[in-house]
Amino acid sequence: MHKRLTVGLLINDLGVRDDLDFGYQSLVWEGIDFEARKRDINLISFLGGVIKHPIEYQRKRNVIYEHINAGSVDGLIAVTTILGNHITRDELILFLKQYSPLPIVSIGVELDGFPSVTIDNYSVMFELVTHMIRYHNCKSLAFLGGTEKNLESQERLKGFLDAHVQASLTYNPDLVRYANFEDETACTVVENWLSEKKQFDAIVAVNDLMAVGAIRTLERHGIKVPEQVKVTGFDNIELSRFLHIPMTTVMQPLFKMGVESLCILDKMMHGEQVDHSVRLQAFTVLRESCGCKDTQIEIKASAPELPVKHSINTNSVQSNLQNIADQWGVSVDPADFHMLINCFKDDLQGDTRNTFEQSLTVYLRKRSYDIISICFEFVKLIYRECSDLDNIKKVHAASICFKSMNVIKKAEIYELGSRILKMDKRSQFLQQFMNDLRSADGIEQLLDDLEENFLRIGITGVYVVLYNNPDHTKGLFILGKDRENRFYKNKNGFLFDSWELIPSSLYTIQHQYSLILHSLFYKHESIGYILVELDSKSGFFNNNFTAFLISGITNAFMSQEIMDSKASLQMANEEITRNTEKLQNAYELLRKNQEQLIASEKIVALGRLTAGISHEINTPLASIAASNRKLISLANELSRCITDPSITVDDYRDIVADIMKCTTLTDKSLSQISEFVSCIRAHTRDAKEEKQSFNVLDKIRDVELLIGFELRSKKITFTLDAAHKAHFIYGQPQKFTQVVTNLMTNAIDAVKNMAQPHIALSIRHESSFIIVSIKDNGSGIAPHNRMRIFDPLFTTKSFGTATGMGLTVVHNIVTGEFGGTIDFVSEEGNGTTFILKFPERN
C-alpha cells in the first residue's frame, strides 16, 4: 500500500484567513498547503517561533521544534528568512543540521548544503530606491531594516546603499535603523528621528508593517505623505493597497515560493537531484505613498515606444497575465479573459460601446480580492499593448482603461466591505466563544463547549495534549476530534509518547491532512500543544485562538480544583455532621462563605476582612451587654427602693442618671454597629445599583472603617490626605468602593513584611478630574510583571490564595464604568502607587 508522505513546515507564526492582511508567512503557507493537497502530501506546520529570540517567553516557543523527527515527517521546509532573525547564517545551518538526514528546503535564505527558494532582494531594492531618487528627486533617504542579523534585510540594505552610490548620493548612517519588522517599533524609530531633528525626504522600509508605522508617526506630527516625506514598503500585503494612502511596495511571489519549495522537497523525498537554489523575480508596485499619483499615470510612464500597429496582441496579454497569476498563486480561466480582450477590441474599433466595461462589471461580481487584483494587472497589460497604436486609438484606449479601472476599484470596495462584515461576525462569535471557554465550570464543560464550537470556525480536526513531564517526552491526550467527528475527551488525559503528536492507539488519520501545531503556554511556561486541522476553504486560525484555549483550559482546571475541593469538603461535612451539630453548623457557615468567595471578586475582598468585621461588631456588642447588665442591677435596686422610706429624691435621681448613662452607651454602640453594617451593605449591594453623583471621600471613609481592624492588627500606618471635603464623581458608589477596597487590600499584602508599613491615600482635583492615589512602601512590582498585572488570571501569589482577576476587575470598572484611567508607578524596594483618574461631576 502506498505510504502518503508527510512534510513538516518550520514557521514562526501563522494567521489563516485571519484578517485583511494574510502577511508574509501566511501567503507562503498557502502556497505550500495548496501544492501539498495537489500532490496528496500531508503537511504539519510547526509554529515554534524565531530561533534564539532575545525575549525568554518567545524563545520558549522553540520547544515545538523538539517534536520534529523522522517518525513524524519525511522532509522539512524552513522559512529561514524569519526563523533566523536573531542568529547568524552559520547558526542557522547548525540548527537545521540537527534534523539530518531528513531532506530540507530553505525559504528566503540561501544556505550551504540546503536547496533554497529565494527572491533577488538586492536588485528589487536597488530598483525601488533608484526610482525614488531619479523620478521623485529624493536626496536624503532613511532606511528601516528588520533585524541586524536577518539576511534578507542585509541584502535589501546593500541594494539601498548601492543605489546611493549609483546616483552619487551620500547616505546618512544615522538614518539606518532596525525596527524588528514591527509597526510599533518603527513608530518609535521615526519618533526618535523627528525628535533629533533628522532631515529626510523619504523612508524606505523592508516590510509593509514598518512602513505603516512610519506613515502613522509622520501624520501624527502633521507631516504629509507623500508631499513632504515619501514612504515605501516591501511585501505588498493587502493592507498596503487599502491604506488611505495606497503604499508603494515590492510584490514578492510568496505563494509561488511556497509552491516551489514543496515541489523541490517532493523530488528530494523521492531521491531525485534538484537545483541548489531557485531565485524568483520580485517587482515594484508603484502607488501614491512615493508620489506616483495613480495606476493610470504609472501605466503611461511605463509604456514603451514601438512602431505604430493597428490592433493588440491577444496572446501576449494572456501569456503575461498567466505569468502574473502563477507568481501570485491565483487560478484564472483563460477563456474569461479571452472574451474580455475581444470586448475591448470591439470597443476600440467602434463596433460596440462600453461592452468591455459592462462585461468586466459582470465578471467581477462576487469575485475574490485576488481576482480583483489580477484584473488591475490585466487592464495594465492591455494598456501597454495599446501604447504603440496610433494616437487616436491610443487616446480611446486610455479612456476605456480608465473607466475599467473605476469598475475594478468599485468591485474592490464592495469586496472589502463584504469581508469586513464577515470579520465582524467572526469577531462576535470568537468573543462569545472566549466567554464560553472562560466560564467553563470544570474540564467536562470545557470539552463540551469545544466540541460544540469547533465546526463553526472551520476546524475539522483538533487535538489537545498537555505535557506530563519536564522534558516534554510524555503527553496527556485530553481532547481529540477528527474529520469523521470521532470525539475523544478525558479530563485526566491518556498517557502516550509525545513524539507521536497524536496517540496512534486512539487515532490513525487515513485521509490527506494539513495540521497546525502550536504551543499552549501558562504563566510563560509551555504546558502542552494543540494540533488543528482546518477546512481547506473556510478554516480560520490565529494566535488568539490558542490564547482563548489556554485561558479556557486554565480556568477549567482551576474550576475543577475548586469543584473537587468542594466535593472533598462536602464529604468532610457529612462526617462532621455525624459527630456533632455544632461542627455541622460551623461547616455550613464555611460552605456558604466559600460559595460567596467563588461568586465574585467583591466577596473575595470582603472575606479576608472577616476578622475585622467580627471585631468591629463584637466590641460595641460587648458594651451593650455590659449596659444591659448594669440596667438589670439598677432595676433591682430601684425595685428595693420603692418600699424603703429612707430613700430620698436625690437617691432616685442618681439611679435615673445611671440608667441614662447605660442607655446612652447602648445608643452609641448601636449607632457604631449600624454605621459599620451600612459600610458592609454598601460593599455587597446589588451591582444593578443606579448611577448617581456621589462624594468619593464618603466612600473612602467607609472603606477605611471596613479595613480599619486589619490595618491596626498589622500595625500599618494609614494616612488620608484630602484637600477638600467634596470630591464628586458619577457612577455606582458600590463599584467605586469595590475598587478602593481591592487596591487597599493589595497594598496591605504588599507592606505586611515591612519594618514600618505605611499606606497613604490622597484625593485631589486636577482640571476637571478627581485623582485618587494609593501608595504603599512595599517591595514594589518586578519589571517583568508590570506589563501583565491587569491581564486576566495573572497573579504573583501562590495558587489558591488569589484568583488573578482582582486588578482586571478594577481596571474594567475604572475605565468602563467610570470612563476614567488607571496607571501605576512602581520601583523595586520602594513600593507602588496606583493612580486613578475620574471625570469630575457634581
MARTOR-791226 format. One line per field, with one value per residue (C-alpha): x negated, y, z negated. Coordinates in pm, whole numbers, padded with zeros to 5 digits, always signed. Layout:
% MARTOR-791226
u: c(X/...) $
v: c(Y/...) $
w: c(Z/...) $
//
This chain:
% MARTOR-791226
u: c(+00000/-00127/-00252/-00150/-00446/-00439/-00615/-00698/-00699/-00909/-00747/-00726/-00357/-00051/+00278/+00502/+00789/+00724/+00797/+00734/+00361/+00255/-00107/-00438/-00425/-00060/-00096/-00398/-00197/+00094/-00137/-00282/+00063/+00206/-00071/-00065/+00308/+00250/-00024/+00158/-00111/-00042/-00156/-00233/-00312/-00529/-00467/-00775/-00876/-01204/-01519/-01702/-01470/-01609/-01279/-01265/-00894/-00933/-01243/-01049/-00821/-01111/-01004/-00766/-01067/-01164/-00870/-01022/-01172/-01189/-00894/-00659/-00779/-00962/-01106/-01117/-01063/-01202/-01104/-01460/-01428/-01217/-01341/-01694/-01610/-01842/-02112/-02392/-02390/-02623/-02397/-02100/-02281/-02375/-02013/-01885/-02157/-02013/-01733/-01973/-01925/-01579/-01575/-01533/-01446/-01513/-01274/-01417/-01785/-02050/-02233/-02526/-02411/-02039/-01836/-01664/-01386/-01460/-01398/-01653/-01622/-01920/-01805/-01446/-01553/-01815/-01541/-01297/-01550/-01669/-01306/-01279/-01599/-01551/-01176/-01094/-01422/-01474/-01808/-01802/-01652/-01609/-01618/-01406/-01560/-01424/-01693/-02067/-02117/-01829/-01992/-01716/-01732/-02107/-02061/-01799/-02030/-02305/-02066/-01968/-02332/-02444/-02157/-02303/-02646/-02494/-02327/-02639/-02447/-02592/-02369/-02343/-02436/-02212/-01916/-01976/-01792/-01632/-01273/-01235/-00981/-00719/-00499/-00516/-00896/-00906/-00688/-00947/-01239/-01069/-00965/-01332/-01443/-01191/-01282/-01652/-01566/-01699/-01636/-01494/-01258/-01186/-01163/-01236/-01112/-01196/-00840/-00495/-00411/-00706/-00606/-00254/-00407/-00622/-00323/-00121/-00400/-00463/-00094/-00071/-00334/-00148/-00393/-00216/-00283/-00397/-00412/-00675/-00810/-00769/-00734/-00778/-00729/-00807/-00588/-00266/-00040/+00330/+00318/+00075/+00346/+00628/+00445/+00588/+00262/+00205/-00150/-00434/-00586/-00752/-00546/-00707/-00578/-00518/-00257/-00489/-00778/-00566/-00470/-00828/-00966/-00717/-00797/-01171/-01121/-00895/-01174/-01426/-01199/-01184/-01565/-01583/-01852/-01746/-01894/-02074/-01892/-01575/-01554/-01219/-01154/-01005/-00885/-00793/-00430/-00417/-00135/-00064/-00290/-00600/-00437/-00317/+00032/+00239/+00234/+00311/+00008/-00208/-00084/-00157/-00506/-00590/-00452/-00734/-00775/-00714/-00621/-00253/-00027/+00347/+00451/+00340/+00176/+00423/+00168/-00084/+00170/+00289/-00064/-00181/+00137/+00087/-00272/-00147/+00130/-00123/-00352/-00063/+00083/+00418/+00619/+00766/+00973/+00806/+01145/+01284/+01001/+01001/+01366/+01284/+01000/+01237/+01485/+01205/+01111/+01472/+01498/+01164/+01272/+01601/+01810/+01958/+01968/+01886/+01903/+01566/+01670/+02005/+01853/+01585/+01854/+02043/+01722/+01616/+01940/+01865/+01506/+01226/+00966/+00701/+00909/+00980/+00606/+00536/+00787/+00584/+00280/+00497/+00603/+00243/+00127/+00398/+00298/-00068/+00030/+00211/-00092/-00211/+00129/+00193/+00264/+00641/+00681/+00436/+00649/+00964/+00788/+00686/+01049/+01169/+00896/+00958/+01330/+01241/+01010/+01303/+01511/+01235/+01199/+01575/+01555/+01260/+01454/+01756/+01540/+01364/+01699/+01816/+01500/+01528/+01884/+01759/+01475/+01721/+01945/+01644/+01516/+01853/+01855/+01497/+01583/+01876/+01657/+01395/+01661/+01788/+01438/+01356/+01680/+01649/+01727/+01470/+01298/+01613/+01796/+01483/+01464/+01838/+01802/+01508/+01696/+01990/+01789/+01505/+01704/+01836/+01487/+01394/+01189/+01247/+00998/+00840/+00617/+00508/+00211/+00070/-00287/-00329/-00700/-00957/-01140/-00812/-00861/-00532/-00195/+00158/+00408/+00720/+00917/+00949/+01191/+01122/+01288/+01525/+01643/+01491/+01466/+01241/+01228/+01069/+01015/+00745/+00567/+00445/+00069/-00144/-00486/-00456/-00687/-00381/-00200/+00132/+00159/+00174/+00371/+00660/+00637/+00495/+00563/+00618/+00702/+00460/+00429/+00282/+00221/+00105/-00096/-00108/-00231/+00002/-00152/-00054/-00249/-00517/-00576/-00486/-00223/-00140/-00034/+00268/+00293/+00554/+00684/+00861/+01131/+00948/+01179/+01319/+01091/+00971/+00669/+00457/+00275/+00589/+00749/+00475/+00488/+00862/+00796/+00520/+00746/+01026/+00804/+00658/+01000/+01136/+00853/+00891/+01267/+01214/+00985/+01250/+01519/+01302/+01225/+01593/+01667/+01399/+01535/+01883/+01758/+01583/+01901/+02104/+01855/+01860/+02240/+02250/+02039/+02167/+02430/+02212/+01943/+02211/+02332/+01977/+01915/+02240/+02126/+01788/+01952/+02171/+01869/+01683/+01975/+01975/+01597/+01627/+01928/+01742/+01418/+01611/+01680/+01319/+01208/+01473/+01395/+01040/+01175/+01393/+01176/+01203/+01579/+01612/+01401/+01579/+01921/+01828/+01673/+01995/+02196/+01986/+02065/+02437/+02418/+02242/+02502/+02781/+02628/+02594/+02956/+03074/+02877/+03026/+03375/+03335/+03202/+03496/+03739/+03595/+03602/+03977/+04057/+03773/+03890/+03531/+03463/+03462/+03549/+03178/+03120/+03382/+03222/+02886/+03041/+03211/+02882/+02706/+02988/+02949/+02575/+02645/+02900/+02667/+02386/+02626/+02742/+02383/+02288/+02593/+02501/+02149/+02290/+02539/+02268/+02041/+02322/+02407/+02047/+02075/+02411/+02265/+01984/+02214/+02514/+02656/+02436/+02750/+02747/+02848/+02573/+02556/+02330/+02151/+01867/+01565/+01441/+01752/+01696/+01326/+01421/+01647/+01358/+01132/+01388/+01421/+01048/+00956/+00912/+00676/+00469/+00447/+00385/+00092/-00039/-00010/-00014/+00260/+00290/+00568/+00499/+00799/+00761/+01140/+01437/+01632/+01499/+01790/+01788/+02070/+02133/+02227/+02090/+02068/+01834/+01609/+01599/+01502/+01212/+01070/+01117/+00933/+00639/+00618/+00612/+00342/+00143/+00185/+00043/-00246/-00359/-00292/-00662/-00798/-00957/-00743/-00448/-00272/+00016/+00113/+00432/+00475/+00756/+00700/+00855/+00675/+00852/+01194/+01081/+01065/+00733/+00724/+00376/+00299/-00067/-00244/-00605/-00615/-00862/-00725/-00634/-00906/-00980/-00891/-00544/-00448/-00306/-00080/+00073/+00408/+00421/+00697/+00575/+00232/+00116/-00217/-00057/-00065/+00204/+00528/+00467/+00579/+00798/+00583/+00893/+00880/+00685/+00865/+01196/+01053/+00928/+01260/+01462/+01241/+01221/+01558/+01799/+01649/+01479/+01157/+00800/+00577/+00199/-00075/-00432/-00647/-01010/-01151/-01223/-01041/-00677/-00395/-00149/+00180/+00325/+00697/+00832/+01211/+01411/+01548/+01926/+02131) $
v: c(+00000/+00348/+00543/+00907/+01137/+01395/+01734/+01946/+02326/+02528/+02869/+03148/+03238/+03190/+03368/+03168/+03379/+03599/+03948/+04172/+04109/+03747/+03856/+03704/+03375/+03303/+03352/+03120/+02866/+02899/+02803/+02503/+02390/+02425/+02221/+01958/+01898/+01883/+01620/+01423/+01501/+01557/+01886/+01961/+02328/+02365/+02718/+02733/+03097/+03267/+03076/+03213/+03510/+03765/+03760/+03449/+03381/+03390/+03172/+02906/+02864/+02676/+02371/+02289/+02213/+01934/+01732/+01708/+01367/+01107/+00929/+01222/+01375/+01270/+01611/+01971/+02322/+02604/+02970/+03065/+03433/+03475/+03190/+03334/+03693/+03682/+03433/+03417/+03214/+02955/+02920/+02871/+02595/+02426/+02441/+02269/+02002/+01858/+01712/+01525/+01303/+01448/+01642/+02015/+02316/+02674/+02959/+03309/+03245/+03061/+02814/+02587/+02225/+02304/+02379/+02715/+02925/+03297/+03626/+03879/+04119/+04323/+04403/+04491/+04720/+04881/+04939/+05085/+05327/+05432/+05511/+05728/+05917/+05952/+06010/+06179/+06367/+06223/+06334/+06215/+05866/+05686/+05305/+05092/+04744/+04432/+04293/+04331/+03955/+03900/+03801/+03936/+04267/+04278/+04220/+04496/+04734/+04662/+04745/+05065/+05172/+05081/+05285/+05584/+05511/+05479/+05820/+05979/+06045/+06017/+05838/+05934/+05637/+05787/+05725/+05349/+05180/+04843/+04804/+04425/+04413/+04562/+04868/+04986/+04967/+05156/+05426/+05461/+05484/+05755/+05937/+05945/+06075/+06358/+06447/+06452/+06689/+06447/+06565/+06315/+06325/+05952/+05641/+05302/+05012/+04646/+04538/+04694/+04685/+04910/+05144/+05165/+05257/+05524/+05680/+05683/+05862/+06118/+06208/+06235/+06510/+06685/+06570/+06497/+06175/+06184/+06566/+06617/+06265/+05969/+05618/+05273/+04923/+04567/+04250/+04400/+04276/+04355/+04639/+04825/+04875/+04954/+05229/+05579/+05645/+05335/+05223/+05181/+04843/+04532/+04237/+03911/+03589/+03442/+03189/+03079/+03044/+02806/+02603/+02582/+02475/+02187/+02079/+02071/+01882/+01626/+01550/+01518/+01280/+01062/+01064/+01299/+01559/+01923/+02267/+02416/+02747/+02872/+03252/+03408/+03758/+04031/+04361/+04708/+04818/+05197/+05374/+05708/+05688/+05751/+06024/+05813/+05956/+05668/+05349/+05519/+05751/+05452/+05275/+05576/+05616/+05253/+05239/+05160/+05340/+05090/+05119/+05202/+04897/+04854/+04601/+04448/+04107/+03883/+03606/+03847/+03983/+03636/+03496/+03783/+03762/+03389/+03452/+03705/+03469/+03188/+03416/+03522/+03173/+03281/+03046/+03219/+03087/+03191/+03177/+03453/+03691/+03598/+03706/+04032/+04110/+04062/+04301/+04556/+04517/+04570/+04888/+05010/+04957/+05136/+04828/+04840/+05089/+05020/+04644/+04592/+04797/+04615/+04269/+04345/+04460/+04130/+03926/+04097/+04033/+03849/+03779/+03736/+04001/+03800/+03803/+04175/+04241/+04031/+04245/+04557/+04391/+04274/+04630/+04749/+04482/+04581/+04946/+04864/+04673/+04987/+05212/+05162/+05219/+05540/+05844/+05847/+05483/+05530/+05810/+05599/+05301/+05520/+05627/+05266/+05159/+05448/+05363/+05000/+05094/+05266/+04949/+04744/+04992/+04973/+04593/+04617/+04842/+04609/+04304/+04483/+04571/+04211/+04087/+04342/+04221/+03862/+03963/+04140/+03833/+03612/+03852/+03844/+03465/+03442/+03679/+03457/+03150/+03306/+03387/+03028/+02890/+03125/+03045/+02668/+02505/+02227/+02015/+01833/+02155/+02292/+01987/+02009/+02377/+02300/+02016/+02248/+02538/+02387/+02330/+02688/+02827/+02574/+02344/+01990/+01831/+01930/+01750/+01890/+01748/+01852/+01760/+01504/+01553/+01837/+01716/+01706/+01344/+01227/+01377/+01356/+01349/+01523/+01610/+01482/+01536/+01421/+01490/+01197/+01358/+01085/+01272/+01176/+01362/+01265/+01522/+01301/+01252/+00949/+00898/+00849/+00932/+01290/+01233/+01067/+01405/+01214/+00875/+00618/+00381/+00631/+00797/+00696/+00964/+00796/+01100/+01363/+01631/+01972/+02023/+02328/+02261/+02540/+02558/+02607/+02836/+02908/+03166/+03176/+02802/+02554/+02319/+02133/+02183/+02192/+02034/+02189/+02067/+02338/+02321/+02388/+02678/+02838/+02729/+03010/+03013/+03271/+03316/+03447/+03107/+02936/+03217/+03153/+02783/+02839/+03070/+02814/+02526/+02731/+02836/+02486/+02333/+02597/+02544/+02169/+02205/+02418/+02163/+01878/+02076/+02142/+01772/+01685/+01948/+01803/+01458/+01608/+01794/+01475/+01309/+01607/+01613/+01258/+01362/+01699/+01952/+02239/+02144/+02089/+02448/+02575/+02388/+02516/+02872/+02795/+02642/+02948/+03175/+02971/+02995/+03371/+03384/+03195/+03407/+03737/+03922/+04156/+03888/+03766/+04108/+04115/+03759/+03844/+04119/+03877/+03911/+04289/+04272/+04046/+04278/+04594/+04443/+04249/+04549/+04759/+04443/+04389/+04746/+04682/+04363/+04546/+04821/+04565/+04400/+04740/+04821/+04496/+04583/+04933/+04796/+04564/+04849/+05068/+04791/+04768/+05142/+05168/+05016/+05185/+05512/+05619/+05667/+06031/+06202/+06262/+05889/+05828/+06093/+05920/+05588/+05752/+05922/+05585/+05440/+05726/+05662/+05297/+05385/+05648/+05391/+05144/+05401/+05490/+05122/+05057/+05358/+05218/+04881/+05046/+05255/+04954/+04735/+05015/+05000/+04626/+04662/+04929/+04690/+04394/+04575/+04451/+04557/+04693/+04995/+05317/+05551/+05875/+06163/+06087/+06214/+05983/+06095/+05949/+05613/+05610/+05673/+05367/+05158/+05291/+05179/+04840/+04761/+04952/+04645/+04481/+04798/+04817/+04446/+04454/+04783/+04957/+05336/+05477/+05842/+06007/+06339/+06520/+06884/+06939/+06763/+06744/+06537/+06429/+06177/+05997/+05622/+05337/+05408/+05039/+04977/+05265/+05113/+04777/+04939/+05113/+04804/+04584/+04824/+04880/+04505/+04459/+04737/+04566/+04245/+04441/+04604/+04322/+04225/+04580/+04709/+05025/+04953/+05260/+05323/+05672/+05763/+06108/+06284/+06592/+06797/+06824/+07029/+06859/+06530/+06376/+06197/+05920/+05784/+05481/+05449/+05178/+05133/+04762/+04569/+04700/+04515/+04325/+04480/+04164/+04160/+04525/+04479/+04196/+04298/+04388/+04064/+03818/+03527/+03681/+03670/+03652/+03498/+03125/+02914/+02907/+03236/+03465/+03445/+03666/+03867/+04147/+04408/+04307/+04387/+04714/+04817/+04736/+04928/+05239/+05255/+05107/+05210/+05549/+05641/+05700/+05577/+05369/+05377/+05285/+05373/+05106/+05069/+04751/+04808/+05144/+05048/+05106/+05390/+05330/+05646/+05657/+05941/+06003/+06269/+06513/+06551/+06720) $
w: c(+00000/+00093/-00210/-00197/-00256/-00534/-00518/-00821/-00794/-01043/-01070/-01327/-01331/-01117/-01061/-00828/-00689/-00989/-00855/-00555/-00577/-00527/-00564/-00454/-00641/-00574/-00198/-00190/-00391/-00146/+00142/-00043/-00160/+00192/+00354/+00076/+00129/+00505/+00464/+00191/-00068/-00438/-00594/-00959/-01033/-01344/-01480/-01702/-01686/-01597/-01692/-01998/-02034/-02287/-02480/-02700/-02652/-02271/-02295/-02489/-02188/-02024/-02226/-01938/-01716/-01956/-01821/-01474/-01396/-01121/-01281/-01228/-00895/-00577/-00492/-00609/-00473/-00690/-00649/-00737/-00649/-00965/-01184/-01159/-01255/-01558/-01458/-01201/-00881/-01038/-01343/-01112/-00924/-01252/-01368/-01052/-01058/-01379/-01164/-00934/-00734/-00660/-00329/-00399/-00179/-00291/-00202/-00189/-00266/-00065/-00294/-00216/-00195/-00164/+00152/+00127/+00280/+00263/+00436/+00560/+00266/+00376/+00729/+00649/+00361/+00587/+00848/+00591/+00437/+00783/+00870/+00557/+00641/+01016/+01053/+00722/+00667/+00316/+00171/-00190/-00231/-00563/-00590/-00828/-00848/-01015/-01245/-01204/-01162/-00920/-00591/-00366/-00548/-00487/-00113/-00093/-00279/-00027/+00259/+00076/+00033/+00385/+00533/+00349/+00495/+00844/+00804/+00647/+00325/-00026/-00277/-00645/-00875/-01146/-00916/-00900/-01189/-01268/-01386/-01418/-01132/-01372/-01314/-01677/-01684/-01353/-01514/-01790/-01545/-01335/-01652/-01757/-01418/-01440/-01798/-01698/-01408/-01147/-00793/-00542/-00246/-00215/-00432/-00278/-00495/-00438/-00508/-00480/-00851/-00937/-00654/-00803/-01139/-00973/-00795/-01117/-01306/-01032/-01011/-01390/-01361/-01079/-00812/-00482/-00290/-00012/+00028/-00244/-00307/-00074/-00217/-00063/-00199/-00095/-00062/+00088/-00190/-00135/-00386/-00160/+00104/-00139/-00331/-00298/-00112/+00109/+00042/+00289/+00215/+00359/+00476/+00364/+00522/+00175/+00285/+00565/+00319/+00114/+00421/+00548/+00209/+00190/+00545/+00470/+00144/+00314/+00561/+00277/+00085/+00397/+00431/+00732/+00791/+00752/+00817/+00519/+00549/+00717/+00733/+00820/+00951/+00734/+00877/+00759/+00721/+00752/+00567/+00402/+00095/+00309/+00516/+00811/+00816/+00952/+01156/+01485/+01462/+01376/+01691/+01910/+01772/+01838/+02193/+02438/+02769/+03052/+03422/+03483/+03513/+03568/+03304/+02974/+02938/+02751/+02697/+02547/+02296/+02196/+02169/+01944/+01735/+01681/+01566/+01308/+01193/+01148/+00946/+00723/+00692/+00840/+01059/+01370/+01660/+01991/+02167/+01944/+02021/+02391/+02401/+02222/+02464/+02758/+02593/+02556/+02924/+03032/+02822/+02958/+03320/+03252/+03332/+02979/+02692/+02325/+02386/+02217/+01911/+01880/+01929/+01672/+01426/+01468/+01439/+01114/+00926/+00600/+00706/+00452/+00376/+00566/+00887/+00848/+00810/+01120/+01313/+01223/+01385/+01676/+01763/+01727/+01974/+02222/+02199/+02251/+02564/+02683/+02636/+02995/+03164/+03350/+03133/+03186/+03087/+02801/+02653/+02699/+02534/+02242/+02193/+02193/+01950/+01710/+01694/+01637/+01351/+01181/+01227/+01063/+00777/+00708/+00706/+00468/+00229/+00241/+00174/-00110/-00268/-00243/-00412/-00690/-00760/-00772/-01002/-01232/-01254/-01320/-01583/-01761/-01753/-01881/-02165/-02263/-02221/-02450/-02710/-02699/-02746/-03033/-03213/-03173/-03504/-03508/-03243/-03132/-03044/-02871/-02647/-02574/-02476/-02248/-02080/-02011/-01866/-01660/-01343/-01349/-01281/-01013/-01235/-01111/-01348/-01677/-01926/-02263/-02457/-02796/-02889/-03166/-03240/-03234/-02919/-02720/-02609/-02762/-02691/-02828/-02546/-02681/-02368/-02015/-01727/-01371/-01037/-01088/-01415/-01628/-01957/-02246/-02575/-02903/-03178/-03332/-02997/-02803/-02857/-02543/-02388/-02265/-01964/-01807/-01828/-01834/-02013/-01734/-01955/-01959/-01618/-01281/-01020/-00683/-00469/-00340/-00607/-00685/-01057/-01252/-01571/-01830/-02191/-02485/-02748/-03106/-03309/-03037/-03058/-02783/-02923/-02603/-02243/-02016/-01671/-01442/-01106/-00907/-00645/-00317/-00223/-00537/-00820/-01047/-01277/-01459/-01787/-01958/-01914/-02112/-02368/-02411/-02450/-02705/-02903/-02887/-02994/-03279/-03405/-03367/-03569/-03840/-03840/-03851/-04151/-04323/-04236/-04362/-04677/-04733/-04689/-04947/-05186/-05140/-05240/-05542/-05629/-05623/-05856/-06091/-06085/-06220/-06520/-06633/-06536/-06639/-06389/-06127/-06174/-06156/-05832/-05684/-05752/-05596/-05288/-05239/-05276/-05015/-04773/-04818/-04769/-04441/-04331/-04289/-04342/-04568/-04822/-04797/-04917/-05191/-05305/-05401/-05629/-05832/-06144/-06131/-06081/-06385/-06599/-06488/-06570/-06884/-07058/-07066/-07135/-07446/-07556/-07501/-07705/-07989/-07978/-07993/-08299/-08465/-08378/-08539/-08854/-08860/-08805/-09101/-09312/-09209/-09299/-09650/-09694/-09633/-09975/-10157/-10323/-10386/-10010/-09916/-09585/-09522/-09552/-09284/-09066/-09095/-08989/-08688/-08592/-08592/-08383/-08132/-08110/-08026/-07759/-07613/-07592/-07434/-07175/-07093/-07049/-06833/-06619/-06572/-06467/-06232/-06067/-06022/-05884/-05637/-05511/-05460/-05285/-05058/-04967/-04892/-04744/-04413/-04119/-03942/-04172/-03994/-03883/-04076/-04168/-04495/-04715/-04688/-05030/-05195/-05026/-05113/-05478/-05451/-05321/-05596/-05852/-05682/-05679/-05994/-06209/-05956/-05942/-06321/-06372/-06129/-06272/-05936/-05941/-05720/-05617/-05422/-05252/-05101/-05005/-05016/-05172/-04845/-04553/-04334/-04051/-03866/-03869/-04101/-04451/-04534/-04239/-04343/-04694/-04541/-04351/-04660/-04880/-04628/-04592/-04970/-05046/-04777/-04945/-05283/-05132/-04980/-05309/-05554/-05577/-05600/-05921/-05921/-05692/-05559/-05316/-05203/-05016/-04865/-04677/-04467/-04188/-03857/-03591/-03555/-03707/-04054/-04115/-04377/-04459/-04677/-04772/-04971/-05082/-04997/-04784/-04452/-04131/-03944/-03599/-03407/-03568/-03514/-03164/-03279/-03612/-03452/-03249/-03345/-03560/-03616/-03979/-04159/-04466/-04530/-04365/-04563/-04750/-04468/-04159/-03938/-03846/-04107/-03910/-03589/-03758/-03896/-03551/-03384/-03646/-03634/-03253/-03162/-03436/-03521/-03193/-03383/-03366/-03593/-03597/-03839/-03929/-04090/-04188/-04335/-04702/-04712/-04681/-04434/-04368/-04185/-04028/-03946/-03733/-03725/-03539/-03799/-03814/-04084) $
//
